[in-house]
Amino acid sequence: MPVRVKTAIMEDDCVCAYDSTWDTESDGEDQAADGQHRRSSRDKNKSGWTSESWHHTPRNMRAAKDMQNYRRGYPNLADEECSEDKMKNLQFYLNKFPSSPDNVYIESFLKEWKNDYKKLERVHSYIQWLFPLREPGVNYMASELTKKEIEAFKSNEDAKKRLVESYELMLGFYGVRLVNKETGEVTRADNWKERFRNLEQNMHNNMRITRILKSLGELGFEHYQAPLFRFFLEETLVKKNLTSVKHSILDYFLFAILDKQQRQELVRYAYLHFEPKDTFVWCPRKIERQFKKFRKKEKHRHSSSSSSKKAMVKKMSRRTKVTNVTKRRNSETFTSAPSDSDFALKDSSPAHVKDFFPLPSHTISACHVCCYVQACHVCCYVQACHVCCYVQACHVCCCVQACHVCCCVQACHVCCYVQACHNADAPTFPSTTDCPSCSP
């Protein structure tokens, strides 16, 4: 009996009461009180088995609760009614109200503070103005957002434009560059090494980035969240930079992403690149087992793909050899221009058409006049000879205006006019003088 209890708890020890990423209902709809949620790790500790018994790095429950409160839209927060002229955050971004206590207007900030990394690091009162939230920060002189202010901000193009500029300014401070303003794609800036060192040394920037991600989600730039998080995730887990930032990325940055589907995908990406796997605590164990299955399938797929590529290389190598042989035969045997008799039409009986165009195959057949071949651009079967312009229609995909009856065409060897058909009733031109394009 004790063993059964221990096993059950080991299977569920990563289930977090403050994380609905894997729930069927959305974060906004899940308004149940904390007591109605699944048991948290704190509740499980009453059984005598603690998460520390199985993990070296237990989940930060304070962070999980904070991020859930944000994703739900602060359900216990009541807004005060105010007119637009009293919406200080909006007025600040319209360049009509200065920040406090720095007394700086947004236009001045964007011009004078840009690239002044010492000031951006030393001063702590501006971030609440640049990226306001519905929750208070360390600057008590800044104002919290309200729902009405958020809607007014989203509908104002000037305010949104300046918000993107503020975002770019702070990205530069962290050694990141905004590549695409439409998608939010980011990449390393030229000064990334220097700025990454500063980010490693000054951990309070982790909370600044968390605020930035939250504010982007509030003010209409939700699509900017996932690209920035994925950038930091790749830097930490794949490229092994910013190691001291890793847990803030997973505790805070990840769960600021409002789009649940994106969040699930990024948790999977994080798990696949996180080491050691047994210390990953940001999703339930049953989800981890699904990730493991996915990982095995991916390895099998890559293995199969690698084998297919090798087979294709061999096939292309053989095809190249055949082409080289036909080119050599061309230089050896095609010493004079083809005569009209060379282009005389063959017997059009069904049996002969069947012989002339065998069953579908990717075997390359040389032109019967000059032995040169050219592959069909659709299915790689032989098409037209570019030396003598004799055309054999591809019997696989019927490319190059193939006759729909017998799938055979012949081009004029002078002007490449395609008309001749091996069908008995079709018009033909066995000589160049019969071609409607180049005949007098």
C-alpha positions as CSV (number, residue, x, y, z in Angstrom):
1,M,0.0,0.0,0.0
2,P,2.7,2.6,0.8
3,V,4.4,1.7,-2.5
4,R,1.2,2.5,-4.4
5,V,0.9,5.9,-2.8
6,K,4.5,6.7,-3.5
7,T,4.1,5.7,-7.1
8,A,1.0,7.8,-7.7
9,I,2.6,10.9,-6.2
10,M,5.8,10.4,-8.2
11,E,3.6,10.4,-11.4
12,D,1.8,13.6,-10.4
13,D,4.5,15.5,-8.6
14,C,4.8,18.0,-11.4
15,V,1.1,18.8,-11.7
16,C,0.8,22.5,-10.7
17,A,-2.4,24.0,-9.4
18,Y,-1.5,27.4,-10.9
19,D,-0.8,26.1,-14.4
20,S,-3.7,25.4,-16.8
21,T,-1.5,25.0,-19.9
22,W,-2.6,21.4,-20.2
23,D,-6.2,21.9,-19.1
24,T,-9.0,21.6,-21.7
25,E,-10.5,24.9,-20.7
26,S,-8.8,28.2,-21.4
27,D,-7.0,30.3,-18.8
28,G,-9.6,33.1,-19.2
29,E,-12.5,30.8,-18.6
30,D,-10.9,28.9,-15.7
31,Q,-12.0,31.2,-12.8
32,A,-12.3,28.5,-10.1
33,A,-10.9,29.3,-6.7
34,D,-7.5,27.9,-5.7
35,G,-9.2,25.4,-3.4
36,Q,-11.1,23.9,-6.4
37,H,-8.0,23.2,-8.4
38,R,-6.0,20.0,-8.4
39,R,-3.8,19.5,-5.4
40,S,-0.7,21.7,-5.5
41,S,2.8,20.5,-4.6
42,R,2.3,22.1,-1.2
43,D,-0.8,19.9,-0.6
44,K,1.1,16.8,-1.6
45,N,3.8,17.5,0.9
46,K,1.3,16.7,3.6
47,S,1.5,13.1,2.5
48,G,5.1,12.9,3.5
49,W,6.5,12.9,0.0
50,T,7.9,16.2,-1.1
51,S,8.8,17.3,-4.6
52,E,12.3,17.8,-3.3
53,S,12.5,14.0,-2.7
54,W,12.4,13.5,-6.5
55,H,13.7,16.8,-8.0
56,H,16.8,18.9,-7.4
57,T,14.9,22.0,-8.9
58,P,11.3,22.1,-7.7
59,R,8.8,24.4,-9.5
60,N,8.7,28.0,-8.4
61,M,5.1,28.1,-7.1
62,R,5.1,31.8,-6.4
63,A,6.1,32.4,-10.1
64,A,3.4,30.0,-11.3
65,K,0.7,31.7,-9.2
66,D,1.8,35.2,-10.4
67,M,1.8,34.2,-14.1
68,Q,-1.6,32.5,-13.8
69,N,-3.1,35.6,-12.3
70,Y,-1.8,37.6,-15.3
71,R,-3.0,35.1,-17.9
72,R,-6.5,35.2,-16.3
73,G,-6.6,39.0,-16.5
74,Y,-6.4,39.7,-12.8
75,P,-9.8,38.3,-11.9
76,N,-9.9,39.9,-8.4
77,L,-8.8,43.3,-9.6
78,A,-11.4,46.1,-9.8
79,D,-10.7,49.1,-12.1
80,E,-11.5,52.7,-11.3
81,E,-13.5,54.7,-13.8
82,C,-11.5,57.4,-15.5
83,S,-11.7,59.5,-18.6
84,E,-9.1,59.3,-21.4
85,D,-7.3,62.5,-20.4
86,K,-6.6,60.9,-17.0
87,M,-5.2,57.7,-18.4
88,K,-1.6,58.5,-17.5
89,N,0.0,55.6,-19.4
90,L,-1.8,56.4,-22.6
91,Q,-1.1,60.1,-22.2
92,F,2.6,59.3,-21.6
93,Y,2.7,57.4,-24.9
94,L,1.0,60.2,-26.7
95,N,3.8,62.5,-25.5
96,K,1.4,64.5,-23.4
97,F,2.5,63.4,-19.9
98,P,6.0,62.9,-18.5
99,S,7.1,59.9,-16.5
100,S,7.6,60.2,-12.7
101,P,9.9,60.8,-11.0
102,D,12.3,61.2,-14.0
103,N,10.1,63.8,-15.6
104,V,10.8,62.5,-19.1
105,Y,8.5,62.6,-22.1
106,I,8.4,59.5,-24.3
107,E,9.9,61.2,-27.4
108,S,12.8,62.5,-25.3
109,F,13.3,59.1,-23.8
110,L,13.4,57.3,-27.1
111,K,16.0,59.8,-28.4
112,E,18.2,60.5,-25.4
113,W,18.2,57.2,-23.5
114,K,18.7,54.9,-26.5
115,N,22.1,53.2,-26.3
116,D,22.8,54.8,-23.0
117,Y,23.2,51.4,-21.4
118,K,24.7,52.6,-18.1
119,K,21.6,54.8,-17.4
120,L,19.2,52.0,-18.5
121,E,20.9,49.7,-16.1
122,R,21.2,52.1,-13.2
123,V,17.8,53.7,-13.3
124,H,14.8,51.5,-12.2
125,S,11.9,53.9,-12.4
126,Y,11.3,54.1,-16.2
127,I,10.4,50.4,-17.0
128,Q,6.9,50.8,-15.3
129,W,6.2,53.7,-17.7
130,L,7.5,52.0,-20.8
131,F,5.7,48.7,-20.2
132,P,2.7,49.4,-17.9
133,L,0.7,46.5,-16.3
134,R,-2.5,46.1,-14.3
135,E,-0.3,45.3,-11.3
136,P,2.0,47.7,-9.4
137,G,5.8,47.7,-9.7
138,V,8.6,49.1,-7.6
139,N,7.9,52.7,-8.8
140,Y,4.9,53.8,-6.7
141,M,4.7,57.0,-8.8
142,A,3.7,55.0,-11.9
143,S,0.1,54.2,-12.7
144,E,-1.4,50.8,-13.3
145,L,-3.3,50.1,-16.5
146,T,-7.1,49.7,-16.5
147,K,-9.2,47.7,-19.0
148,K,-10.6,50.9,-20.6
149,E,-7.1,52.3,-20.9
150,I,-5.9,49.1,-22.6
151,E,-8.7,49.3,-25.2
152,A,-8.0,53.0,-25.8
153,F,-4.2,52.2,-26.2
154,K,-4.9,49.4,-28.7
155,S,-7.0,51.7,-30.9
156,N,-4.3,54.5,-31.0
157,E,-1.7,54.0,-33.7
158,D,0.7,56.6,-32.3
159,A,0.8,55.0,-28.9
160,K,1.4,51.5,-30.5
161,K,4.1,52.8,-32.8
162,R,6.0,54.3,-29.8
163,L,5.5,51.1,-27.8
164,V,7.3,49.2,-30.6
165,E,10.1,51.7,-30.5
166,S,10.4,51.3,-26.7
167,Y,10.5,47.5,-27.3
168,E,13.3,47.9,-29.8
169,L,15.2,50.2,-27.4
170,M,15.1,47.6,-24.6
171,L,15.9,44.7,-27.0
172,G,19.1,46.6,-27.9
173,F,19.9,46.9,-24.2
174,Y,19.7,43.1,-23.9
175,G,21.7,42.4,-27.1
176,V,18.7,41.5,-29.2
177,R,17.4,43.0,-32.5
178,L,13.8,43.1,-33.9
179,V,13.9,41.6,-37.4
180,N,10.3,41.7,-38.4
181,K,7.8,44.2,-36.9
182,E,4.9,42.2,-38.3
183,T,5.8,38.8,-36.8
184,G,7.9,39.9,-33.9
185,E,10.9,37.8,-35.1
186,V,14.1,38.6,-33.2
187,T,17.8,37.7,-33.5
188,R,21.1,38.6,-31.9
189,A,22.3,42.2,-32.2
190,D,25.9,43.0,-33.1
191,N,26.7,43.7,-29.5
192,W,25.1,40.6,-28.1
193,K,28.2,39.2,-26.3
194,E,28.7,42.4,-24.2
195,R,25.0,42.7,-23.4
196,F,24.6,39.0,-22.5
197,R,27.4,39.5,-20.0
198,N,25.4,42.4,-18.4
199,L,22.3,40.3,-18.4
200,E,24.1,37.5,-16.6
201,Q,25.5,39.8,-14.0
202,N,22.3,41.8,-13.3
203,M,19.5,39.4,-12.5
204,H,16.9,42.1,-11.9
205,N,16.7,42.4,-15.7
206,N,14.9,39.0,-15.7
207,M,11.9,40.7,-14.0
208,R,12.1,43.6,-16.4
209,I,11.9,41.1,-19.3
210,T,8.9,39.4,-17.6
211,R,7.2,42.8,-17.4
212,I,7.9,43.5,-21.0
213,L,6.4,40.2,-22.1
214,K,3.3,40.8,-19.9
215,S,2.8,44.3,-21.2
216,L,3.1,43.2,-24.9
217,G,0.3,40.8,-24.2
218,E,-1.8,43.4,-22.6
219,L,-1.4,46.2,-25.2
220,G,-2.1,44.3,-28.4
221,F,1.3,42.7,-29.2
222,E,0.6,39.2,-28.0
223,H,2.3,37.8,-31.2
224,Y,5.6,39.3,-30.0
225,Q,5.7,37.1,-26.9
226,A,6.6,33.7,-28.4
227,P,9.4,34.9,-30.7
228,L,11.2,36.6,-27.8
229,F,10.8,33.7,-25.5
230,R,12.0,31.2,-28.1
231,F,15.0,33.3,-28.7
232,F,16.0,33.2,-25.0
233,L,15.2,29.5,-24.9
234,E,17.5,28.7,-27.8
235,E,20.2,30.8,-26.3
236,T,20.1,29.0,-22.9
237,L,19.2,25.4,-23.8
238,V,20.7,25.0,-27.3
239,K,23.6,27.5,-27.5
240,K,24.3,27.2,-23.7
241,N,24.5,31.0,-23.1
242,L,22.8,32.9,-20.3
243,T,22.9,29.9,-17.9
244,S,22.0,32.0,-14.9
245,V,18.8,33.2,-16.7
246,K,17.5,29.7,-17.5
247,H,15.2,29.2,-14.6
248,S,13.6,32.7,-14.9
249,I,13.0,31.9,-18.6
250,L,11.1,28.7,-17.6
251,D,9.4,30.0,-14.4
252,Y,8.3,33.4,-15.8
253,F,9.0,34.1,-19.5
254,L,7.3,30.9,-20.7
255,F,4.1,31.3,-18.7
256,A,3.7,35.0,-19.8
257,I,2.7,33.7,-23.3
258,L,-1.1,34.0,-23.6
259,D,-1.6,31.7,-26.5
260,K,-2.1,28.3,-24.9
261,Q,-1.2,26.3,-28.1
262,Q,2.1,28.3,-28.5
263,R,2.8,27.8,-24.8
264,Q,2.3,24.0,-25.1
265,E,4.6,23.8,-28.1
266,L,7.3,25.8,-26.4
267,V,7.1,23.6,-23.3
268,R,7.6,20.6,-25.6
269,Y,10.6,22.4,-27.2
270,A,12.0,23.3,-23.8
271,Y,11.7,19.7,-22.6
272,L,13.4,18.2,-25.7
273,H,16.4,20.5,-25.2
274,F,16.5,20.5,-21.4
275,E,19.1,18.4,-19.5
276,P,18.9,16.5,-17.3
277,K,15.4,15.5,-18.2
278,D,14.5,14.2,-14.7
279,T,14.8,17.7,-13.3
280,F,12.3,19.2,-15.8
281,V,9.3,20.3,-13.6
282,W,7.4,22.7,-15.9
283,C,4.7,20.2,-17.1
284,P,3.0,17.1,-15.7
285,R,4.8,13.7,-15.9
286,K,2.1,12.3,-18.2
287,I,2.9,15.1,-20.7
288,E,6.6,14.4,-20.4
289,R,5.9,10.8,-21.4
290,Q,4.1,12.1,-24.5
291,F,7.1,14.2,-25.3
292,K,9.4,11.1,-25.0
293,K,7.2,9.2,-27.5
294,F,7.4,12.2,-29.8
295,R,11.1,12.3,-29.5
296,K,11.5,8.6,-30.4
297,K,9.3,9.1,-33.5
298,E,11.4,12.1,-34.5
299,K,14.6,10.1,-34.2
300,H,13.1,7.3,-36.3
301,R,11.9,9.8,-38.9
302,H,15.3,11.4,-39.2
303,S,16.9,8.0,-39.4
304,S,14.5,7.1,-42.3
305,S,15.0,10.4,-43.9
306,S,18.8,10.0,-43.8
307,S,18.5,6.6,-45.4
308,S,16.2,8.0,-48.1
309,K,18.7,10.8,-48.9
310,K,21.5,8.3,-49.2
311,A,19.4,6.2,-51.7
312,M,18.6,9.3,-53.6
313,V,22.2,10.3,-53.9
314,K,23.0,6.9,-55.3
315,K,20.2,7.1,-57.7
316,M,21.2,10.6,-58.9
317,S,24.8,9.3,-59.2
318,R,23.6,6.5,-61.5
319,R,21.5,9.0,-63.5
320,T,24.5,11.3,-63.9
321,K,26.5,8.4,-65.3
322,V,23.8,7.6,-67.9
323,T,23.6,11.3,-68.9
324,N,27.3,11.5,-69.3
325,V,27.2,8.3,-71.5
326,T,24.5,9.8,-73.7
327,K,26.5,13.1,-74.1
328,R,29.6,11.1,-75.1
329,R,27.5,9.1,-77.6
330,N,26.2,12.4,-78.9
331,S,29.7,13.7,-79.5
332,E,30.8,10.5,-81.1
333,T,27.8,9.7,-83.4
334,F,25.9,13.0,-84.0
335,T,28.4,14.5,-86.4
336,S,26.0,16.1,-88.9
337,A,22.5,17.7,-88.8
338,P,19.6,15.3,-88.8
339,S,17.9,14.7,-92.1
340,D,14.1,14.7,-92.7
341,S,14.2,10.9,-92.8
342,D,15.5,10.9,-89.2
343,F,12.2,12.6,-88.1
344,A,9.9,10.3,-90.2
345,L,6.9,9.3,-88.1
346,K,6.7,5.7,-86.9
347,D,3.8,3.3,-87.4
348,S,0.9,4.5,-85.1
349,S,-0.6,1.1,-84.2
350,P,-1.4,0.6,-80.5
351,A,1.2,-2.1,-80.3
352,H,3.9,0.2,-81.6
353,V,2.8,3.1,-79.4
354,K,3.0,0.7,-76.4
355,D,6.5,-0.3,-77.5
356,F,7.5,3.3,-78.1
357,F,6.2,4.4,-74.7
358,P,6.7,1.5,-72.3
359,L,5.0,1.2,-68.9
360,P,5.8,4.0,-66.4
361,S,9.4,4.0,-65.4
362,H,12.1,6.5,-64.4
363,T,14.7,4.9,-66.6
364,I,16.3,7.4,-68.8
365,S,16.0,6.7,-72.6
366,A,18.2,8.5,-75.0
367,C,16.8,10.4,-78.0
368,H,16.7,8.0,-80.9
369,V,18.2,10.6,-83.3
370,C,21.2,12.0,-81.4
371,C,21.3,10.0,-78.2
372,Y,21.0,13.1,-76.0
373,V,18.4,13.3,-73.2
374,Q,16.8,16.0,-71.1
375,A,14.7,15.1,-68.0
376,C,11.1,16.2,-67.5
377,H,11.1,19.0,-64.8
378,V,8.0,17.5,-63.2
379,C,8.8,13.8,-62.8
380,C,12.4,13.5,-64.1
381,Y,11.4,11.3,-67.0
382,V,13.0,12.0,-70.4
383,Q,11.5,14.9,-72.3
384,A,13.0,16.8,-75.2
385,C,16.4,16.6,-76.8
386,H,17.7,20.2,-76.8
387,V,20.2,19.3,-79.6
388,C,17.8,18.1,-82.2
389,C,14.5,19.2,-80.6
390,Y,12.9,15.7,-81.0
391,V,10.3,15.5,-78.3
392,Q,9.1,12.3,-76.6
393,A,6.2,13.1,-74.3
394,C,6.6,11.9,-70.7
395,H,4.3,8.9,-70.3
396,V,4.2,9.5,-66.5
397,C,3.0,13.1,-66.3
398,C,2.3,13.9,-70.0
399,C,4.3,17.1,-69.8
400,V,5.2,19.3,-72.9
401,Q,1.7,19.3,-74.4
402,A,1.5,15.6,-74.9
403,C,-1.2,14.1,-77.1
404,H,-4.0,12.9,-74.8
405,V,-4.7,9.9,-77.0
406,C,-1.4,8.3,-77.4
407,C,0.9,10.5,-75.2
408,C,3.3,11.1,-78.1
409,V,4.5,14.4,-79.6
410,Q,7.2,15.4,-82.0
411,A,8.7,18.8,-82.4
412,C,10.0,20.5,-85.6
413,H,13.8,20.2,-85.3
414,V,14.1,23.8,-86.6
415,C,11.6,25.9,-84.7
416,C,10.6,23.5,-82.0
417,Y,6.9,23.7,-83.1
418,V,5.1,20.8,-81.4
419,Q,2.2,19.3,-83.4
420,A,3.1,15.9,-84.9
421,C,1.2,13.0,-83.3
422,H,1.7,9.3,-83.9
423,N,-2.0,8.8,-83.9
424,A,-3.2,7.8,-87.4
425,D,-5.7,10.6,-87.8
426,A,-3.6,13.5,-86.5
427,P,-1.8,16.0,-88.8
428,T,1.9,15.4,-89.3
429,F,4.9,17.1,-90.8
430,P,7.7,14.7,-91.5
431,S,9.9,17.5,-93.0
432,T,10.6,21.1,-91.9
433,T,8.8,22.5,-95.0
434,D,5.6,21.0,-93.6
435,C,5.8,22.8,-90.3
436,P,3.1,25.6,-90.2
437,S,5.5,27.8,-88.3
438,C,8.5,27.8,-90.5
439,S,7.1,26.8,-93.9
440,P,6.9,29.6,-96.6
